[in-house]
């Protein structure tokens, strides 16, 4: 069965299929049920069923015979292996993320900007026993949702912020009910004023995030380092400490990019 649905334009069908893949990816190894895919994509069950059937036929999706949940298929893994050498930034930020996790005791991340979204490239666990599981490697969120993506959004100019919010607000309202445009704009202004972003438990109650954006040598926002922790650990003093750790790594990465240049997949 082909992805093409005669009732949809080619680009619309592809857009929907990619959104279904992203929803399935959020389920990790446990898989994602049909009703959850419908909720996350805004598509009805018959449309999701047609798309998953096509994706299964192409090897991009698998369905568990017992749970009926969907998981990413072997073809996704194969495509990722082919693409991975182009994304050398992963190798550059791997050690800094580990260092942030060790020094903070909390989960640390590096996310890359993908237009109006952020993709979590790396997650490293800290030693503190209480964990925040809001963000995992491979998760993709609209800019503004979470500490890292909020820092990226705040680092853009006003026109770019408006464009990203125009593009994302429907999805944000669907998946992150705690956010509205007024709240996001207020968070952007606060982040700019203090030089870093803090998500005060708005994605998941009690789970806070702090992020610092990273720019390329031309000043373009390409990503962010971030740390996720539980609310009880976010005193003003510790917030300042985490900011210093993040800013140090962001400055070092920007220096590296000025000297070595961007991996070609990120170069503009």
C-alpha positions as CSV (number, residue, x, y, z in Angstrom):
1,X,0.0,0.0,0.0
2,X,1.5,3.4,-1.0
3,X,1.5,6.4,1.2
4,X,-0.4,8.3,-1.4
5,X,-4.1,8.9,-0.5
6,X,-6.1,10.2,-3.5
7,X,-8.1,12.4,-1.1
8,X,-4.9,14.2,0.0
9,X,-2.3,16.2,-1.8
10,X,1.1,14.5,-1.9
11,X,2.7,17.0,0.5
12,X,-0.2,16.7,3.0
13,X,0.0,12.9,3.0
14,X,3.8,13.0,3.6
15,X,3.3,15.6,6.4
16,X,0.7,13.4,8.1
17,X,2.9,10.2,7.7
18,X,5.9,12.0,9.3
19,X,3.7,13.2,12.2
20,X,2.6,9.6,12.7
21,X,6.2,8.4,12.7
22,X,7.1,11.1,15.3
23,X,4.2,10.0,17.5
24,X,5.3,6.4,17.3
25,X,8.8,7.4,18.1
26,X,7.7,9.0,21.4
27,X,6.5,5.5,22.6
28,X,10.1,4.3,22.6
29,X,10.5,0.5,22.9
30,X,7.1,0.2,24.6
31,X,5.2,1.2,21.5
32,X,2.4,3.6,20.9
33,X,-1.3,2.7,20.7
34,X,-3.7,3.8,17.9
35,X,-5.7,6.1,20.2
36,X,-2.5,7.9,21.4
37,X,-1.4,8.5,17.8
38,X,-4.8,10.0,17.0
39,X,-4.6,12.2,20.0
40,X,-1.1,13.4,19.3
41,X,-1.5,14.0,15.6
42,X,-5.1,15.2,15.5
43,X,-5.9,12.6,12.8
44,X,-8.9,10.2,12.9
45,X,-8.5,6.4,13.4
46,X,-9.1,5.5,9.7
47,X,-6.5,7.9,8.5
48,X,-3.9,6.7,11.1
49,X,-4.7,3.1,10.2
50,X,-4.1,3.8,6.4
51,X,-0.9,5.6,7.1
52,X,0.5,3.0,9.6
53,X,-0.4,0.2,7.1
54,X,1.6,2.0,4.4
55,X,4.5,2.6,6.8
56,X,4.6,-1.0,7.9
57,X,4.7,-2.1,4.2
58,X,7.8,0.1,3.8
59,X,9.5,-1.3,6.9
60,X,9.4,2.0,8.7
61,X,6.9,0.8,11.3
62,X,6.2,-2.5,13.1
63,X,3.1,-3.6,15.0
64,X,3.3,-5.9,18.0
65,X,1.1,-8.9,17.5
66,X,0.0,-9.1,21.2
67,X,-0.3,-5.5,22.3
68,X,-1.2,-4.0,18.9
69,X,1.1,-1.1,19.7
70,X,3.2,0.5,17.0
71,X,7.1,0.8,17.1
72,X,9.6,2.2,14.7
73,X,10.8,-0.4,12.2
74,X,14.2,-1.6,11.0
75,X,14.2,0.7,8.0
76,X,14.2,3.8,10.3
77,X,17.3,2.3,12.0
78,X,19.0,1.7,8.7
79,X,18.2,5.3,7.5
80,X,19.6,6.7,10.7
81,X,22.8,4.8,10.3
82,X,23.2,6.2,6.8
83,X,22.5,9.8,8.0
84,X,24.6,9.7,11.2
85,X,28.1,10.5,9.7
86,X,26.7,13.9,8.5
87,X,25.8,14.9,12.1
88,X,29.2,15.2,13.6
89,X,27.9,17.7,16.2
90,X,26.8,14.6,18.2
91,X,30.4,13.7,18.8
92,X,31.3,17.3,19.8
93,X,28.6,17.7,22.5
94,X,28.6,14.1,23.9
95,X,31.4,14.7,26.5
96,X,30.1,18.2,27.6
97,X,26.6,16.7,28.2
98,X,28.2,14.0,30.4
99,X,30.1,16.6,32.2
100,X,27.0,18.6,32.9
101,X,25.2,15.5,34.3
102,X,28.2,14.7,36.5
103,X,28.6,18.2,37.8
104,X,24.9,18.9,38.4
105,X,23.7,15.4,39.4
106,X,20.7,15.9,37.2
107,X,19.8,14.9,33.7
108,X,21.6,16.9,31.0
109,X,20.8,17.3,27.3
110,X,21.8,18.8,24.0
111,X,19.1,19.7,21.6
112,X,19.5,20.9,18.0
113,X,17.2,23.4,16.3
114,X,15.1,22.1,13.4
115,X,13.3,25.2,12.1
116,X,10.5,25.9,14.6
117,X,11.3,22.7,16.6
118,X,14.0,21.3,18.8
119,X,15.3,17.7,18.6
120,X,16.9,16.2,21.7
121,X,20.2,14.8,20.4
122,X,21.7,13.5,23.7
123,X,20.4,12.8,27.2
124,X,22.8,11.8,30.1
125,X,21.5,10.8,33.5
126,X,22.9,12.4,36.7
127,X,23.4,10.8,40.1
128,X,20.5,12.3,41.9
129,X,17.9,9.5,42.6
130,X,14.8,11.5,41.6
131,X,14.7,11.7,37.8
132,X,12.8,13.9,35.3
133,X,11.7,11.9,32.3
134,X,10.1,14.6,30.3
135,X,12.8,14.7,27.6
136,X,14.4,11.7,26.0
137,X,17.0,11.5,23.2
138,X,15.0,11.6,19.9
139,X,12.1,13.7,21.3
140,X,11.1,16.6,19.2
141,X,9.2,19.6,20.7
142,X,8.0,22.9,19.4
143,X,10.4,25.8,20.3
144,X,9.4,27.2,23.7
145,X,8.3,23.9,25.3
146,X,10.9,23.0,27.8
147,X,14.1,24.7,29.1
148,X,16.3,24.0,26.0
149,X,13.8,24.9,23.3
150,X,12.7,27.9,25.3
151,X,16.2,29.2,25.3
152,X,16.4,28.7,21.6
153,X,13.1,30.6,21.0
154,X,14.2,33.5,23.2
155,X,17.5,33.8,21.3
156,X,15.6,34.4,18.0
157,X,14.5,37.9,17.0
158,X,11.0,39.1,17.4
159,X,10.0,38.2,13.8
160,X,11.3,34.7,14.1
161,X,9.6,34.2,17.5
162,X,6.2,35.3,16.0
163,X,6.8,32.9,13.0
164,X,7.5,30.0,15.3
165,X,4.5,30.6,17.5
166,X,2.2,31.1,14.5
167,X,3.4,27.8,13.1
168,X,3.3,25.8,16.4
169,X,0.4,27.1,18.5
170,X,-2.1,24.6,17.2
171,X,0.2,21.7,18.1
172,X,1.1,23.3,21.4
173,X,-2.5,23.7,22.4
174,X,-3.2,20.1,21.5
175,X,-0.3,18.5,23.4
176,X,0.7,21.0,26.0
177,X,-2.5,22.5,27.6
178,X,-0.5,24.5,30.2
179,X,0.9,26.8,27.5
180,X,-0.8,29.6,25.6
181,X,0.7,32.3,23.5
182,X,0.6,34.9,26.2
183,X,2.5,32.6,28.6
184,X,5.1,31.7,26.0
185,X,5.7,35.3,25.1
186,X,6.1,36.2,28.8
187,X,8.6,33.3,29.1
188,X,10.6,34.6,26.1
189,X,10.8,38.1,27.6
190,X,11.9,36.7,31.0
191,X,14.5,34.5,29.3
192,X,16.0,37.4,27.4
193,X,16.2,39.5,30.5
194,X,18.1,36.9,32.6
195,X,20.2,35.5,29.7
196,X,18.9,31.9,30.1
197,X,15.6,30.1,30.1
198,X,13.7,28.3,32.9
199,X,10.7,26.1,32.3
200,X,8.9,26.2,35.7
201,X,7.2,22.8,35.6
202,X,4.9,23.7,32.7
203,X,5.4,20.5,30.7
204,X,5.1,18.2,33.7
205,X,4.3,19.5,37.1
206,X,7.3,19.4,39.5
207,X,9.8,18.9,36.6
208,X,11.8,22.1,35.9
209,X,14.3,22.8,33.1
210,X,17.0,25.4,32.5
211,X,18.6,26.0,29.1
212,X,21.2,28.1,27.4
213,X,21.2,28.5,23.6
214,X,24.2,28.0,21.3
215,X,24.9,30.0,18.2
216,X,27.0,29.3,15.1
217,X,29.8,31.6,14.0
218,X,27.2,33.6,12.0
219,X,25.0,34.2,15.0
220,X,22.3,31.7,14.0
221,X,20.7,29.6,16.8
222,X,21.6,26.0,16.3
223,X,20.8,24.3,19.6
224,X,20.9,24.4,23.4
225,X,22.4,22.7,26.4
226,X,19.8,22.1,29.2
227,X,19.4,20.5,32.5
228,X,16.2,19.0,34.0
229,X,15.6,18.7,37.7
230,X,12.9,18.4,40.3
231,X,11.3,21.6,41.6
232,X,12.6,21.0,45.1
233,X,16.2,21.4,43.9
234,X,15.7,24.7,42.1
235,X,16.6,27.2,44.7
236,X,17.7,30.6,43.4
237,X,21.3,29.7,44.4
238,X,21.2,26.4,42.5
239,X,19.6,28.0,39.5
240,X,22.5,30.4,39.3
241,X,24.9,27.5,39.6
242,X,23.3,25.5,36.8
243,X,23.3,28.6,34.6
244,X,27.0,29.0,35.1
245,X,27.6,25.3,34.2
246,X,25.5,25.6,31.1
247,X,26.9,28.9,30.0
248,X,30.5,27.6,30.3
249,X,29.7,24.7,28.0
250,X,27.8,26.9,25.5
251,X,30.7,29.3,25.4
252,X,33.2,26.4,24.8
253,X,31.1,25.0,22.0
254,X,30.7,28.3,20.3
255,X,34.5,28.8,20.5
256,X,35.0,25.3,19.0
257,X,32.6,26.1,16.1
258,X,34.4,29.4,15.4
259,X,37.7,27.5,15.2
260,X,36.5,24.3,13.5
261,X,33.3,25.2,11.7
262,X,30.0,23.5,11.8
263,X,29.5,19.8,10.7
264,X,28.3,20.1,7.1
265,X,24.7,18.9,7.9
266,X,24.3,22.1,10.0
267,X,26.1,24.5,7.9
268,X,24.0,27.1,6.1
